[in-house]
Amino acid sequence: MVDCNICYCNYKEEECYTLPNCLHQFCKSCLSEQLKTKIQSQQIDLSDFKCPQCGRLFNPEIIEHFLSPELYKKYCDYAFQFNKIMGLEDNELLTNCLNEKCIEKFIIWKDAEYMQCPSCKMKFCRKCQLEYHADKGISCEQQKELHKDQFYIEMKKNLKICRCPKCNNMCEKISGCNFMYCRCKTNFCFLCDVELTEAYHSSHFQKNDPYNSPCRVWYNGTWVDPDKVPKVEPVKEEAKVVQVIPVEEKENKFPCPNCGSKNKDVSQLQFFDKVVQCQSVKCQNSTFCISCQKSVSNNDIIGHFNQQTLLCKFK
């Protein structure tokens, strides 16, 4: 007979189950009921499923073994909903696509610089959670400002509000013309947000109509209609000569000590070829000493070396 340490009753050997990780035994009905209760309360992390006696984690297979097919499907649905699935490596993460029109879930590397949805193909920055921008040379702060501007444009169109160009206070247009007065005593145009003086109350607008006409543009010290501004002929570009770069010139002579990349577009040798600054997904713009292969501060590269001999201090 076996004593169950959940209900404290005696059972025959075949009525009990031995946990393979710790060899503690419990009656099958208690184990099944315990798993069922956890799932119904949405405790779906693998860390929630432990041996009641010693606290050692269950094997994931036990969860499926003691649940009905319907309840196990419910567990899987909960796990997928809360991005908690079995079989992920320590450096992997299940995530949602950040595109509001997409509902795709996919696995990414935890330290990845960006994520790209396999369904809608959109790329997002992992740091600011906005559309990926590093390939455009834009920082996260700049991307946030661009996002704010786009949000402002939508808000202005839908809510009839505008932003004072001097104090940045939001002003609502209730009625009247497009010449706005802010409480900071600044005058500006509701349509283009440009600061105006009282003298331009009408002349800033085409047909001198601040109610129904679009804006004029500033040209040679006055406001003129856009079609009156002389068009600048585009400069014809000369034919470009395409230079074929040999393979050996595309690669560094020393690979990145961290990720092994020799691609000059990804990793760049600096400080007399003694350090490499790498922008790969793994390195994320970090700098490494080629000699000792340790990480080097971008703000104090020279401090890593002997100033007289320029040799690595840590080699």
BAKOLBA-818717 format. One record per atom (N, C-alpha, C): residue in three letters; x, y, z. Coordinates in steps of 0.1 Angstrom, whole numbers, padded with zeros to 4 digits, always signed. Layout:
N
ALAXYZ;...
END
This chain:
315
MET+0008-0012+0000;MET+0000+0000+0000;MET+0009+0013+0000;VAL+0004+0023-0006;VAL+0011+0036-0008;VAL+0003+0047-0001;ASP+0010+0055+0007;ASP+0004+0067+0013;ASP+0005+0079+0004;CYS-0006+0085+0001;CYS-0006+0097-0007;CYS-0005+0109+0002;ASN+0006+0117-0001;ASN+0009+0129+0008;ASN+0000+0141+0004;ILE-0010+0139-0005;ILE-0019+0150-0008;ILE-0032+0148+0000;CYS-0038+0136-0001;CYS-0051+0134+0006;CYS-0048+0125+0019;TYR-0036+0120+0021;TYR-0032+0112+0033;TYR-0041+0099+0034;CYS-0044+0093+0023;CYS-0051+0080+0023;CYS-0042+0070+0017;ASN-0045+0057+0020;ASN-0038+0046+0015;ASN-0044+0041+0002;TYR-0035+0037-0008;TYR-0039+0032-0021;TYR-0030+0021-0025;LYS-0036+0013-0035;LYS-0028+0002-0041;LYS-0018+0008-0050;GLU-0008+0001-0053;GLU+0003+0005-0061;GLU-0001+0010-0075;GLU-0010+0003-0081;GLU-0015+0006-0094;GLU-0024+0019-0094;GLU-0029+0023-0083;GLU-0037+0035-0082;GLU-0029+0048-0080;CYS-0016+0046-0079;CYS-0007+0057-0076;CYS+0003+0059-0088;TYR+0009+0071-0087;TYR+0018+0075-0098;TYR+0031+0079-0091;THR+0043+0075-0097;THR+0056+0079-0091;THR+0062+0089-0100;LEU+0065+0101-0094;LEU+0070+0112-0102;LEU+0085+0108-0106;PRO+0088+0109-0119;PRO+0102+0104-0123;PRO+0113+0112-0118;ASN+0111+0125-0115;ASN+0122+0134-0111;ASN+0126+0132-0096;CYS+0116+0128-0088;CYS+0120+0127-0073;CYS+0115+0114-0067;LEU+0108+0106-0075;LEU+0103+0093-0071;LEU+0093+0093-0059;HIS+0087+0105-0057;HIS+0076+0106-0047;HIS+0063+0101-0053;GLN+0055+0094-0045;GLN+0043+0088-0050;GLN+0030+0095-0045;PHE+0020+0096-0054;PHE+0007+0102-0051;PHE-0004+0094-0058;CYS-0016+0095-0053;CYS-0027+0089-0060;CYS-0030+0096-0073;LYS-0034+0089-0083;LYS-0036+0095-0096;LYS-0047+0106-0096;SER-0058+0103-0088;SER-0069+0112-0087;SER-0065+0126-0081;CYS-0056+0126-0071;CYS-0051+0138-0065;CYS-0043+0146-0075;LEU-0034+0139-0082;LEU-0025+0146-0091;LEU-0034+0152-0102;SER-0044+0145-0107;SER-0052+0150-0118;SER-0060+0162-0113;GLU-0066+0161-0101;GLU-0074+0172-0096;GLU-0065+0185-0093;GLN-0053+0183-0089;GLN-0044+0194-0086;GLN-0040+0201-0099;LEU-0037+0194-0109;LEU-0034+0200-0122;LEU-0046+0207-0128;LYS-0058+0201-0127;LYS-0070+0207-0132;LYS-0073+0220-0125;THR-0071+0221-0112;THR-0074+0233-0104;THR-0064+0244-0108;LYS-0052+0241-0110;LYS-0042+0251-0114;LYS-0045+0257-0128;ILE-0049+0249-0137;ILE-0052+0254-0151;ILE-0065+0262-0151;GLN-0075+0258-0143;GLN-0087+0266-0142;GLN-0085+0279-0136;SER-0074+0281-0127;SER-0071+0294-0122;SER-0060+0301-0130;GLN-0058+0295-0142;GLN-0048+0301-0152;GLN-0034+0302-0146;GLN-0030+0292-0138;GLN-0016+0290-0134;GLN-0010+0281-0145;ILE-0004+0287-0155;ILE+0001+0280-0166;ILE+0016+0280-0168;ASP+0023+0286-0159;ASP+0038+0286-0160;ASP+0043+0272-0156;LEU+0053+0267-0162;LEU+0059+0254-0158;LEU+0063+0254-0144;SER+0067+0266-0139;SER+0071+0267-0125;SER+0060+0265-0115;ASP+0047+0265-0120;ASP+0036+0263-0111;ASP+0033+0248-0109;PHE+0039+0240-0117;PHE+0037+0225-0116;PHE+0049+0219-0109;LYS+0047+0216-0096;LYS+0058+0211-0088;LYS+0053+0199-0080;CYS+0062+0191-0075;CYS+0059+0180-0066;CYS+0054+0186-0053;PRO+0042+0181-0049;PRO+0036+0186-0036;PRO+0045+0184-0024;GLN+0054+0174-0025;GLN+0062+0170-0014;GLN+0075+0177-0013;CYS+0082+0178-0024;CYS+0096+0183-0024;CYS+0097+0196-0032;GLY+0087+0199-0040;GLY+0088+0211-0048;GLY+0096+0211-0061;ARG+0100+0199-0065;ARG+0108+0197-0077;ARG+0098+0198-0089;LEU+0102+0204-0100;LEU+0093+0207-0111;LEU+0090+0194-0118;PHE+0077+0194-0123;PHE+0072+0182-0131;PHE+0079+0182-0145;ASN+0080+0171-0151;ASN+0083+0170-0165;ASN+0071+0175-0173;PRO+0072+0182-0184;PRO+0061+0187-0191;PRO+0051+0176-0196;GLU+0057+0164-0198;GLU+0049+0153-0203;GLU+0038+0149-0193;ILE+0041+0151-0180;ILE+0031+0147-0169;ILE+0018+0155-0170;ILE+0020+0168-0174;ILE+0008+0177-0175;ILE-0002+0171-0186;GLU+0003+0166-0197;GLU-0005+0161-0207;GLU-0011+0147-0203;HIS-0003+0139-0195;HIS-0006+0126-0191;HIS-0019+0126-0182;PHE-0020+0136-0173;PHE-0030+0136-0163;PHE-0042+0145-0167;LEU-0042+0150-0178;LEU-0053+0159-0182;LEU-0061+0153-0193;SER-0074+0156-0194;SER-0082+0152-0205;SER-0078+0159-0217;PRO-0081+0154-0229;PRO-0077+0162-0242;PRO-0083+0176-0242;GLU-0095+0178-0237;GLU-0101+0191-0237;GLU-0094+0200-0227;LEU-0091+0195-0215;LEU-0084+0204-0206;LEU-0070+0207-0210;TYR-0063+0197-0216;TYR-0049+0200-0221;TYR-0049+0210-0232;LYS-0060+0210-0241;LYS-0061+0220-0251;LYS-0063+0234-0245;LYS-0071+0234-0234;LYS-0073+0247-0227;LYS-0060+0252-0221;TYR-0052+0243-0215;TYR-0039+0246-0210;TYR-0030+0252-0221;CYS-0030+0246-0232;CYS-0021+0250-0244;CYS-0026+0264-0249;ASP-0039+0266-0249;ASP-0045+0279-0253;ASP-0041+0290-0244;TYR-0042+0287-0230;TYR-0038+0297-0220;TYR-0023+0300-0222;ALA-0015+0289-0223;ALA+0000+0291-0224;ALA+0004+0299-0236;PHE-0003+0297-0248;PHE-0001+0305-0260;PHE-0005+0319-0258;GLN-0017+0321-0251;GLN-0022+0334-0249;GLN-0013+0343-0241;PHE-0007+0337-0231;PHE+0002+0344-0222;PHE+0017+0342-0225;ASN+0020+0337-0237;ASN+0034+0336-0242;ASN+0042+0327-0233;LYS+0036+0316-0228;LYS+0043+0306-0219;LYS+0041+0293-0226;ILE+0051+0289-0234;ILE+0050+0276-0240;ILE+0062+0267-0237;MET+0060+0254-0238;MET+0070+0244-0235;MET+0080+0243-0246;GLY+0092+0240-0243;GLY+0102+0237-0253;GLY+0111+0249-0257;LEU+0109+0261-0251;LEU+0117+0272-0254;LEU+0131+0271-0248;GLU+0141+0275-0255;GLU+0155+0275-0249;GLU+0155+0288-0240;ASP+0166+0288-0232;ASP+0168+0300-0223;ASP+0169+0313-0230;ASN+0175+0313-0242;ASN+0177+0325-0249;ASN+0166+0328-0259;GLU+0154+0321-0258;GLU+0143+0323-0268;GLU+0131+0329-0260;LEU+0123+0336-0268;LEU+0111+0343-0263;LEU+0100+0342-0273;LEU+0088+0339-0268;LEU+0076+0339-0276;LEU+0070+0353-0275;THR+0068+0360-0286;THR+0063+0373-0286;THR+0052+0375-0296;ASN+0045+0387-0294;ASN+0034+0390-0303;ASN+0039+0401-0314;CYS+0033+0400-0325;CYS+0036+0411-0335;CYS+0031+0424-0330;LEU+0039+0435-0332;LEU+0035+0448-0327;LEU+0026+0455-0337;ASN+0024+0449-0349;ASN+0015+0455-0358;ASN+0000+0453-0353;GLU-0007+0464-0351;GLU-0021+0463-0346;GLU-0030+0455-0355;LYS-0027+0454-0368;LYS-0035+0447-0377;LYS-0031+0432-0378;CYS-0021+0428-0371;CYS-0016+0414-0372;CYS-0017+0408-0358;ILE-0021+0395-0358;ILE-0022+0387-0345;ILE-0012+0376-0344;GLU-0002+0377-0352;GLU+0008+0366-0353;GLU+0016+0365-0340;LYS+0020+0353-0336;LYS+0029+0351-0325;LYS+0041+0343-0331;PHE+0053+0346-0326;PHE+0065+0339-0331;PHE+0076+0340-0321;ILE+0086+0332-0323;ILE+0097+0330-0313;ILE+0109+0339-0318;ILE+0115+0346-0309;ILE+0127+0354-0313;ILE+0138+0352-0302;TRP+0150+0356-0305;TRP+0161+0356-0296;TRP+0160+0367-0286;LYS+0161+0364-0273;LYS+0158+0374-0263;LYS+0166+0387-0264;ASP+0179+0386-0269;ASP+0187+0397-0269;ASP+0188+0403-0284;ALA+0178+0400-0292;ALA+0178+0405-0306;ALA+0176+0420-0306;GLU+0182+0426-0316;GLU+0181+0441-0317;GLU+0167+0445-0323;TYR+0161+0436-0331;TYR+0148+0438-0337;TYR+0141+0425-0339;MET+0128+0426-0341;MET+0120+0415-0344;MET+0112+0417-0357;GLN+0111+0406-0365;GLN+0104+0407-0378;GLN+0093+0397-0378;CYS+0081+0401-0381;CYS+0069+0392-0381;CYS+0070+0383-0393;PRO+0069+0370-0392;PRO+0069+0361-0404;PRO+0056+0362-0412;SER+0046+0368-0407;SER+0033+0369-0414;SER+0032+0383-0422;CYS+0032+0394-0414;CYS+0031+0407-0421;CYS+0044+0413-0425;LYS+0055+0407-0421;LYS+0069+0411-0425;LYS+0073+0424-0420;MET+0066+0430-0410;MET+0070+0443-0405;MET+0081+0440-0394;LYS+0091+0450-0393;LYS+0102+0449-0384;LYS+0100+0460-0373;PHE+0102+0456-0360;PHE+0101+0465-0349;PHE+0114+0465-0341;CYS+0117+0476-0335;CYS+0129+0478-0326;CYS+0125+0472-0313;ARG+0134+0464-0307;ARG+0131+0457-0294;ARG+0132+0467-0282;LYS+0140+0478-0284;LYS+0142+0488-0274;LYS+0130+0498-0272;CYS+0126+0504-0283;CYS+0115+0514-0282;CYS+0101+0508-0287;GLN+0101+0496-0292;GLN+0089+0489-0296;GLN+0082+0496-0307;LEU+0089+0504-0315;LEU+0084+0511-0326;LEU+0090+0505-0339;GLU+0085+0510-0351;GLU+0090+0504-0363;GLU+0106+0505-0364;TYR+0112+0495-0369;TYR+0127+0494-0369;TYR+0133+0506-0376;HIS+0143+0512-0370;HIS+0148+0524-0376;HIS+0164+0525-0376;ALA+0171+0515-0371;ALA+0185+0515-0371;ALA+0191+0516-0385;ASP+0184+0509-0394;ASP+0189+0509-0408;ASP+0188+0523-0415;LYS+0180+0532-0409;LYS+0178+0545-0414;LYS+0188+0555-0407;GLY+0196+0550-0397;GLY+0204+0559-0390;GLY+0197+0568-0380;ILE+0185+0563-0375;ILE+0177+0571-0366;ILE+0178+0564-0352;SER+0180+0572-0341;SER+0180+0567-0328;SER+0166+0564-0323;CYS+0165+0557-0311;CYS+0152+0554-0306;CYS+0145+0567-0302;GLU+0153+0577-0296;GLU+0146+0590-0292;GLU+0141+0597-0305;GLN+0149+0597-0316;GLN+0144+0603-0328;GLN+0131+0596-0333;GLN+0131+0583-0332;GLN+0120+0575-0337;GLN+0108+0578-0329;LYS+0109+0580-0316;LYS+0098+0584-0307;LYS+0092+0597-0311;GLU+0101+0607-0314;GLU+0097+0620-0318;GLU+0089+0619-0331;LEU+0094+0611-0341;LEU+0086+0610-0353;LEU+0073+0603-0351;HIS+0072+0594-0342;HIS+0060+0587-0338;HIS+0050+0597-0332;LYS+0055+0606-0323;LYS+0047+0616-0317;LYS+0041+0625-0328;ASP+0050+0629-0338;ASP+0045+0638-0348;ASP+0034+0632-0356;GLN+0035+0619-0359;GLN+0025+0612-0367;GLN+0012+0611-0359;PHE+0014+0608-0345;PHE+0002+0607-0337;PHE-0005+0621-0336;TYR+0004+0632-0336;TYR-0002+0645-0335;TYR-0010+0648-0348;ILE-0005+0644-0359;ILE-0012+0647-0372;ILE-0025+0640-0372;GLU-0026+0627-0367;GLU-0039+0620-0367;GLU-0048+0627-0357;MET-0043+0631-0345;MET-0051+0637-0335;MET-0056+0650-0339;LYS-0048+0658-0347;LYS-0052+0671-0352;LYS-0063+0670-0362;LYS-0062+0659-0370;LYS-0072+0657-0381;LYS-0086+0653-0375;ASN-0085+0644-0365;ASN-0098+0639-0359;ASN-0104+0647-0348;LEU-0096+0654-0340;LEU-0101+0661-0328;LEU-0101+0676-0330;LYS-0096+0682-0341;LYS-0095+0696-0343;LYS-0087+0703-0332;ILE-0076+0698-0329;ILE-0067+0704-0319;ILE-0054+0707-0326;CYS-0046+0717-0321;CYS-0033+0720-0326;CYS-0024+0724-0315;ARG-0011+0725-0319;ARG+0000+0727-0308;ARG+0006+0741-0311;CYS+0007+0749-0301;CYS+0013+0762-0302;CYS+0028+0760-0305;PRO+0034+0767-0316;PRO+0048+0764-0319;PRO+0057+0770-0309;LYS+0053+0779-0300;LYS+0062+0785-0290;LYS+0062+0778-0277;CYS+0050+0776-0271;CYS+0050+0770-0258;CYS+0045+0755-0258;ASN+0041+0750-0270;ASN+0037+0736-0272;ASN+0024+0732-0264;ASN+0017+0742-0260;ASN+0004+0739-0254;ASN-0006+0735-0265;MET-0015+0726-0261;MET-0025+0721-0271;MET-0037+0731-0271;CYS-0041+0735-0282;CYS-0053+0744-0284;CYS-0064+0737-0292;GLU-0076+0739-0288;GLU-0087+0734-0295;GLU-0094+0745-0303;LYS-0097+0741-0316;LYS-0104+0751-0325;LYS-0119+0747-0323;ILE-0126+0756-0317;ILE-0141+0754-0315;ILE-0148+0760-0327;SER-0145+0772-0331;SER-0151+0779-0343;SER-0142+0790-0348;GLY-0147+0797-0358;GLY-0139+0808-0363;GLY-0129+0804-0374;CYS-0119+0813-0377;CYS-0110+0811-0387;CYS-0098+0803-0383;ASN-0088+0801-0392;ASN-0076+0793-0389;ASN-0065+0801-0383;PHE-0067+0814-0379;PHE-0057+0822-0373;PHE-0059+0820-0358;MET-0050+0814-0351;MET-0052+0809-0337;MET-0045+0819-0327;TYR-0051+0820-0315;TYR-0045+0828-0304;TYR-0043+0818-0292;CYS-0030+0818-0288;CYS-0027+0809-0276;CYS-0026+0818-0264;ARG-0028+0811-0252;ARG-0028+0819-0239;ARG-0014+0824-0236;CYS-0004+0820-0243;CYS+0010+0826-0241;CYS+0012+0838-0250;LYS+0001+0843-0256;LYS+0001+0855-0264;LYS+0007+0853-0278;THR+0009+0840-0282;THR+0014+0837-0295;THR+0003+0835-0305;ASN+0005+0840-0317;ASN-0005+0838-0328;ASN+0001+0828-0338;PHE-0007+0819-0343;PHE-0002+0809-0353;PHE-0013+0803-0361;CYS-0009+0796-0372;CYS-0019+0790-0381;CYS-0023+0777-0377;PHE-0036+0774-0377;PHE-0041+0761-0373;PHE-0038+0750-0383;LEU-0036+0754-0395;LEU-0034+0744-0406;LEU-0019+0739-0406;CYS-0010+0748-0405;CYS+0004+0744-0407;CYS+0013+0747-0394;ASP+0007+0753-0383;ASP+0013+0755-0371;ASP+0024+0765-0371;VAL+0026+0773-0382;VAL+0036+0783-0382;VAL+0032+0795-0374;GLU+0042+0801-0367;GLU+0039+0813-0359;GLU+0037+0825-0368;LEU+0027+0833-0365;LEU+0022+0844-0373;LEU+0021+0857-0364;THR+0022+0868-0371;THR+0018+0881-0364;THR+0004+0885-0368;GLU-0001+0895-0361;GLU-0014+0900-0364;GLU-0015+0905-0379;ALA-0003+0910-0384;ALA-0003+0916-0397;ALA-0006+0905-0408;TYR-0003+0893-0404;TYR-0005+0882-0414;TYR-0018+0874-0412;HIS-0028+0881-0405;HIS-0040+0874-0402;HIS-0047+0869-0414;SER-0047+0877-0425;SER-0053+0872-0438;SER-0043+0869-0449;SER-0032+0876-0449;SER-0022+0874-0460;SER-0015+0861-0460;HIS-0015+0854-0449;HIS-0009+0840-0448;HIS-0018+0830-0456;PHE-0030+0833-0459;PHE-0039+0824-0465;PHE-0042+0828-0479;GLN-0043+0818-0488;GLN-0047+0821-0502;GLN-0060+0828-0503;LYS-0061+0837-0512;LYS-0073+0845-0514;LYS-0076+0854-0502;ASN-0066+0855-0493;ASN-0067+0863-0481;ASN-0079+0858-0473;ASP-0082+0845-0474;ASP-0094+0840-0467;ASP-0089+0830-0456;PRO-0089+0834-0443;PRO-0084+0826-0432;PRO-0094+0815-0428;TYR-0106+0815-0434;TYR-0117+0806-0431;TYR-0116+0793-0439;ASN-0115+0794-0452;ASN-0117+0783-0461;ASN-0105+0780-0470;SER-0095+0788-0470;SER-0084+0786-0480;SER-0072+0780-0474;PRO-0064+0773-0482;PRO-0051+0768-0477;PRO-0041+0778-0475;CYS-0029+0774-0469;CYS-0019+0784-0466;CYS-0011+0788-0478;ARG-0005+0800-0477;ARG+0005+0804-0486;ARG+0019+0800-0481;VAL+0029+0802-0489;VAL+0043+0799-0485;VAL+0051+0812-0484;TRP+0061+0812-0475;TRP+0070+0824-0474;TRP+0080+0824-0484;TYR+0081+0835-0492;TYR+0091+0836-0503;TYR+0095+0850-0505;ASN+0108+0853-0505;ASN+0113+0866-0507;ASN+0107+0877-0498;GLY+0105+0873-0485;GLY+0100+0883-0475;GLY+0085+0885-0475;THR+0077+0877-0482;THR+0063+0879-0482;THR+0056+0865-0484;TRP+0042+0865-0481;TRP+0035+0853-0483;TRP+0030+0852-0498;VAL+0032+0842-0505;VAL+0028+0840-0519;VAL+0021+0827-0521;ASP+0013+0826-0531;ASP+0007+0813-0534;ASP+0017+0803-0539;PRO+0016+0790-0536;PRO+0027+0781-0539;PRO+0030+0780-0554;ASP+0020+0782-0563;ASP+0022+0781-0577;ASP+0030+0793-0583;LYS+0032+0804-0574;LYS+0039+0816-0578;LYS+0054+0814-0575;VAL+0058+0804-0568;VAL+0072+0802-0565;VAL+0079+0795-0576;PRO+0090+0801-0582;PRO+0097+0795-0593;PRO+0101+0781-0590;LYS+0099+0772-0599;LYS+0103+0758-0597;LYS+0118+0757-0600;VAL+0125+0749-0591;VAL+0139+0747-0593;VAL+0141+0734-0601;GLU+0148+0736-0612;GLU+0151+0724-0620;GLU+0160+0714-0613;PRO+0157+0702-0613;PRO+0166+0692-0606;PRO+0179+0691-0614;VAL+0190+0690-0606;VAL+0203+0688-0612;VAL+0204+0674-0618;LYS+0208+0674-0630;LYS+0210+0660-0636;LYS+0222+0654-0631;GLU+0220+0642-0626;GLU+0232+0634-0621;GLU+0240+0628-0632;GLU+0253+0629-0630;GLU+0261+0622-0640;GLU+0261+0607-0637;ALA+0264+0600-0648;ALA+0264+0585-0647;ALA+0273+0581-0636;LYS+0269+0572-0628;LYS+0277+0567-0617;LYS+0286+0555-0621;VAL+0298+0556-0617;VAL+0307+0544-0620;VAL+0306+0534-0609;VAL+0302+0523-0612;VAL+0301+0512-0601;VAL+0315+0505-0600;GLN+0320+0506-0588;GLN+0333+0501-0585;GLN+0331+0487-0578;VAL+0336+0477-0584;VAL+0336+0463-0579;VAL+0347+0462-0569;ILE+0342+0459-0556;ILE+0352+0457-0545;ILE+0355+0443-0544;PRO+0368+0439-0544;PRO+0372+0426-0543;PRO+0367+0420-0529;VAL+0365+0407-0529;VAL+0360+0401-0516;VAL+0369+0403-0504;GLU+0383+0403-0507;GLU+0392+0405-0495;GLU+0390+0419-0489;GLU+0386+0429-0498;GLU+0385+0443-0492;GLU+0372+0444-0485;LYS+0362+0435-0486;LYS+0350+0436-0479;LYS+0351+0430-0465;GLU+0362+0423-0462;GLU+0363+0416-0449;GLU+0375+0422-0441;ASN+0373+0423-0428;ASN+0384+0427-0419;ASN+0394+0416-0418;LYS+0407+0420-0415;LYS+0417+0409-0413;LYS+0416+0402-0400;PHE+0408+0409-0390;PHE+0406+0403-0377;PHE+0391+0401-0375;PRO+0386+0389-0371;PRO+0372+0388-0369;PRO+0368+0394-0355;CYS+0355+0397-0353;CYS+0350+0401-0340;CYS+0352+0390-0330;PRO+0358+0393-0319;PRO+0360+0382-0309;PRO+0348+0377-0303;ASN+0337+0384-0304;ASN+0324+0380-0298;ASN+0315+0371-0307;CYS+0313+0376-0320;CYS+0305+0369-0329;CYS+0312+0363-0341;GLY+0325+0367-0343;GLY+0332+0361-0354;GLY+0331+0368-0367;SER+0323+0379-0368;SER+0320+0385-0381;SER+0333+0393-0386;LYS+0335+0391-0399;LYS+0346+0399-0405;LYS+0341+0409-0416;ASN+0328+0409-0417;ASN+0322+0418-0426;ASN+0324+0433-0423;LYS+0330+0441-0431;LYS+0332+0455-0428;LYS+0320+0463-0427;ASP+0309+0458-0432;ASP+0296+0466-0431;ASP+0290+0463-0417;VAL+0295+0453-0410;VAL+0290+0449-0397;VAL+0300+0453-0386;SER+0312+0450-0388;SER+0322+0452-0377;SER+0334+0461-0383;GLN+0338+0470-0375;GLN+0348+0480-0380;GLN+0360+0479-0371;LEU+0372+0478-0376;LEU+0385+0479-0369;LEU+0388+0493-0365;GLN+0392+0495-0353;GLN+0395+0509-0348;GLN+0408+0508-0340;PHE+0413+0521-0337;PHE+0424+0522-0328;PHE+0436+0514-0332;PHE+0441+0517-0344;PHE+0452+0509-0350;PHE+0450+0494-0351;ASP+0437+0491-0355;ASP+0433+0477-0356;ASP+0435+0469-0344;LYS+0434+0475-0332;LYS+0435+0468-0319;LYS+0421+0465-0313;VAL+0411+0472-0317;VAL+0397+0469-0313;VAL+0388+0468-0325;VAL+0377+0461-0323;VAL+0366+0460-0333;VAL+0353+0464-0327;GLN+0346+0473-0334;GLN+0333+0477-0330;GLN+0323+0470-0339;CYS+0314+0462-0332;CYS+0306+0453-0340;CYS+0291+0457-0338;GLN+0283+0457-0349;GLN+0269+0461-0349;GLN+0260+0449-0352;SER+0266+0437-0351;SER+0258+0425-0353;SER+0246+0424-0344;VAL+0236+0415-0346;VAL+0225+0414-0337;VAL+0230+0409-0324;LYS+0240+0400-0324;LYS+0245+0395-0311;LYS+0253+0406-0303;CYS+0261+0414-0310;CYS+0270+0423-0303;CYS+0263+0437-0300;GLN+0254+0441-0309;GLN+0247+0453-0307;GLN+0255+0465-0304;ASN+0264+0468-0313;ASN+0273+0480-0313;ASN+0283+0480-0301;SER+0287+0469-0297;SER+0297+0467-0286;SER+0311+0467-0292;THR+0321+0470-0284;THR+0335+0471-0288;THR+0343+0460-0280;PHE+0352+0453-0287;PHE+0360+0443-0281;PHE+0375+0444-0285;CYS+0383+0441-0275;CYS+0398+0441-0278;CYS+0401+0428-0285;ILE+0409+0430-0296;ILE+0413+0418-0304;ILE+0423+0410-0296;SER+0431+0416-0288;SER+0442+0409-0281;SER+0437+0400-0270;CYS+0429+0406-0260;CYS+0424+0399-0249;CYS+0410+0394-0251;GLN+0403+0399-0261;GLN+0389+0395-0265;GLN+0379+0399-0255;LYS+0382+0409-0246;LYS+0373+0414-0236;LYS+0365+0426-0242;SER+0354+0429-0235;SER+0346+0441-0239;SER+0353+0453-0235;VAL+0353+0464-0244;VAL+0359+0476-0241;VAL+0349+0487-0241;SER+0350+0497-0232;SER+0341+0508-0231;SER+0343+0517-0243;ASN+0332+0520-0250;ASN+0332+0529-0262;ASN+0337+0543-0258;ASN+0335+0547-0246;ASN+0339+0560-0241;ASN+0354+0561-0236;ASP+0360+0550-0235;ASP+0374+0550-0229;ASP+0382+0539-0236;ILE+0383+0538-0249;ILE+0390+0528-0256;ILE+0405+0529-0252;ILE+0411+0541-0252;ILE+0425+0543-0250;ILE+0429+0538-0236;GLY+0419+0539-0226;GLY+0422+0535-0213;GLY+0424+0520-0211;HIS+0421+0512-0221;HIS+0422+0498-0221;HIS+0437+0494-0225;PHE+0445+0504-0230;PHE+0458+0501-0235;PHE+0468+0509-0227;ASN+0481+0504-0227;ASN+0492+0511-0221;ASN+0495+0523-0231;GLN+0495+0535-0225;GLN+0496+0547-0233;GLN+0510+0549-0240;GLN+0520+0542-0234;GLN+0533+0543-0240;GLN+0536+0533-0251;THR+0532+0520-0248;THR+0534+0510-0258;THR+0522+0506-0266;LEU+0510+0511-0262;LEU+0498+0508-0269;LEU+0495+0493-0269;LEU+0500+0486-0259;LEU+0497+0472-0257;LEU+0485+0470-0248;CYS+0478+0460-0250;CYS+0466+0457-0241;CYS+0471+0455-0227;LYS+0464+0461-0217;LYS+0468+0460-0203;LYS+0464+0446-0197;PHE+0455+0439-0204;PHE+0449+0427-0198;PHE+0454+0415-0205;LYS+0464+0416-0214;LYS+0469+0404-0220;LYS+0481+0399-0213;
END
